[in-house]
Structure formats: structure tokens, C-alpha cells
Amino acid sequence: MNMEYDSSGLTGLDRFTRANLINSLSGYKPVSLIATCDSRGNTNLAIFSNIVHLGADPALVGFINRPREAAPHTLANIEATGLYTINHIHGDLVQQAHQTSAKYPEGVSEFEACGFTPEYTTGVSVPYVRESRVRYRLRLVEVIPILHNNTFLVIGTIEHLEFPAAIVDADGFLHLDQAGSQVSLGIDGYAAVGPVSRFPYARP
Amino acid sequence: MNMEYDSSGLTGLDRFTRANLINSLSGYKPVSLIATCDSRGNTNLAIFSNIVHLGADPALVGFINRPREAAPHTLANIEATGLYTINHIHGDLVQQAHQTSAKYPEGVSEFEACGFTPEYTTGVSVPYVRESRVRYRLRLVEVIPILHNNTFLVIGTIEHLEFPAAIVDADGFLHLDQAGSQVSLGIDGYAAVGPVSRFPYARP
């Protein structure tokens, strides 16, 4: 049996039910931890799931930042330093990673509060998450406001990336299943992914 | 052992290796089939993986369309009719769905060429994919050009959605694992997702 909703049915749902439904409808998400710091080097770590591949040449990745009043720190830090790192969440890190979504007081770093370790590269102000095994550093390219709901598409270009040598195919494909990278679903769901099958280039 | 690349290392890779690497680095994607039609009702069906949740109220979903010269039909149809449907790909549909990425001649509908069935709702010009069990219909809100690589963020608002009643929790959360919805990875990888665990709202 199917269930269905039209626009007015959606409007009639309470706020939490609608959020759960719409958030899970668009599918699984590449959940990751975004690490930033302010101009004085104070770190921030936050979980983001709305990350989107934009292109490989130039290497561009976007993520959706919620309205500034709801999620101010990551975006302000990126605007201040121009840099951020995106760090995959593996199965053994899900509980800690989810905990970064708690509203800690100003001045508390989620690195410390949630048991993650900042790992610095010489000459770079923003840290990686040491516990993450697939991670990349971006330089801010553009922040595009999405006026319909006051969110932002934050676009960065990849300056550095790192992954376990064992997960890469000869042609550059990363078997994230072998790294245990998780997906998220809706607001509060997480899952591991089964073995990945690659398909040949499709021809008519 | 880790492998790493910086910007110049990425530039030094051949085009295909870089595409595979960057495409898989950002993580698993909520791959789906987007169905459209032109103003005369000719259908088009194409596989898209760069789909992103933008917000639940209003219910907005975005997807990234490649440059117009590379992927013209879906975007042109959406601009012509203002409507499109996004249809999940389940495990039994992966091979057919991947086949929609082949470059069929103008005038050939991927519905027919790849063995999918258009399913029409009374009074609505664009079809759903009958074989898909989780699907939603959107009305175009805005096409935002991403000038750095000539792609587009296409934003739509959800007008209708449909899913098996058995997969929804009482609070609206959809267990897509129970629907067998797939993720994609990189350009040519697909996988099923394991059981989804939900976590409580995080507090400091």
C-alpha cells in the first residue's frame, strides 16, 4: 500500500513530521564533519550532510549551510579564513560525530567536547580530524545565497585530499565501502553502505 | 598507508583518473531518475546523482545539472513545463537506470529504450516512473547558474510525493533501506545501504 501527500497535505503536517519526511525523501546523504577555525585559531567542528559534488575540473564541492541564525559558526569561520576541511565519518565515529550537532556554549570546541583530535598541516590554519581516514581541504570560492529559505550554497575548490591507499582503484575510483564511510538519512539516521559495483560506460 | 594529492598533483592526473577520484571523494550520492517531457509531451528520463536537500518548509530539493551542451534535455524540458519527477532507483532497477546515461539519438525516449514505464497522473504533464517505489514531483522554483564550471543548481518545490506505507515511521522518517533505494558512488558505482539507525537529538 502506498501513502501520498500533495502540497496541502504537506502543509497540514506538524513541523517535525514534515521535516523528517522531506529530509529522508531526497535520499541518502554523504554525511561528513566540517572543521574550521576563526581568525584567532579557535576550532569548530560540525556535522553536515548536504554535500554535493559540483565538478572534477576544476575540483569543486558544495555544501548547504542553514540560515545564519541557525548555524553561524562554520560559515563565519570559512568567510574569515577562506579554508575548511571535510572529513568522512566511519562506522566507529558515528556516535561522536552525531554529538557535534549539540548546541555547545560559545568558546567550547566540538573537537574537545566530542572526543575528536585536530590534526594540523604545516602552514595551514585549519585542522583535519585525525580520526577520519578520507578527508579533503577546500578553499572558499563562492557563497551563493538561496533566497527561498535563507540557506547558502558554499562552494570550495579542493586544495588537498588524503585517503587510505588500499581503497583506490587504478583509475582513481575510491571504494568508500572499504573505508567504512557512512551515509546519513533524514535528520538523525546513519547507515553503512554495502559493496559497491561499478558499471561499464553505457552506450545506446 | 595513505595517499595524498595537492592541487598541482590533481592537475597532473589524466582527466579520467581525476574525474573518478574527485567524484568519489565527496561521498555517496542519492542517485535517482529524473523524468521530464517537452511542451509536446515527448518524455525524457535521465539518471542524476547530485541531488541535495535544501529545506523542509518550504519543501525544496536541488540538483546539479551539468553544462547545457553536455546535458541539455532535462533542463530544457523543466524550463518548458516547470515540472519534473524524481524517482528512486531500487536494487532491481540499477542496470536499467544506469543505461539511461547512454547518449540516445534525439527523438528516442529513455523510458522505452531502457524498459521503464511512464505513469501519468490526471492533469499533470510529466510522468512518474512506474517501477520506482519512492518518488516525488517538483515544480521549478529557480535555476541558479554556477559560473565557475557552467553547471546549474536547479531548485524545485515538492508538489506531490509517494512511498510504500510500510517504510514510514510514526514521525515521518522514511526507512529507505527497506525500500531498497540505492546510492551511487563516483561516476559508475552503485550500492545498497545497510540498516539505518536513528539517534536521539544531541544535547551538550
Interface residues (C-beta under 8 A of the other chain):
Chain A: M1 N2 M3 E4 Y5 D6 S7 L10 L13 R15 F16 T17 R18 A19 N20 L21 I22 N23 S24 L25 S26 G27 Y28 K29 P30 V31 S32 S49 N50 I51 V52 H53 L54 G55 A56 D57 P58 A59 L60 V61 G62 I64 I86 H88 V94 Q95 H98 Q99 T100 S101 A102 K103 Y104 P105 V108 A113 V134 Y136 V141 E142 I144 I146 H148 N149 T151 L153 I155 T157 I158 E159 H160 L161 E162 F163 P164 A165 A166 V168 D169 D171 G172 F173 L174 L176 D177 S181 V183 L185 G186 D188 G189 Y190 A191 A192 V193 G194 P195 V196 S197 R198 F199 P200 Y201 A202 R203 P204
Chain B: M1 N2 M3 E4 Y5 D6 S7 L10 L13 R15 F16 T17 R18 A19 N20 L21 I22 N23 S24 L25 S26 G27 Y28 K29 P30 V31 S32 S49 N50 I51 V52 H53 L54 G55 A56 D57 P58 A59 L60 V61 G62 I64 I86 H88 V94 Q95 H98 Q99 T100 S101 A102 K103 Y104 P105 V108 A113 V134 Y136 V141 E142 I144 I146 H148 N149 T151 L153 I155 T157 I158 E159 H160 L161 E162 F163 P164 A165 A166 V168 D169 D171 G172 F173 L174 L176 D177 S181 V183 L185 G186 D188 G189 Y190 A191 A192 V193 G194 P195 V196 S197 R198 F199 P200 Y201 A202 R203 P204
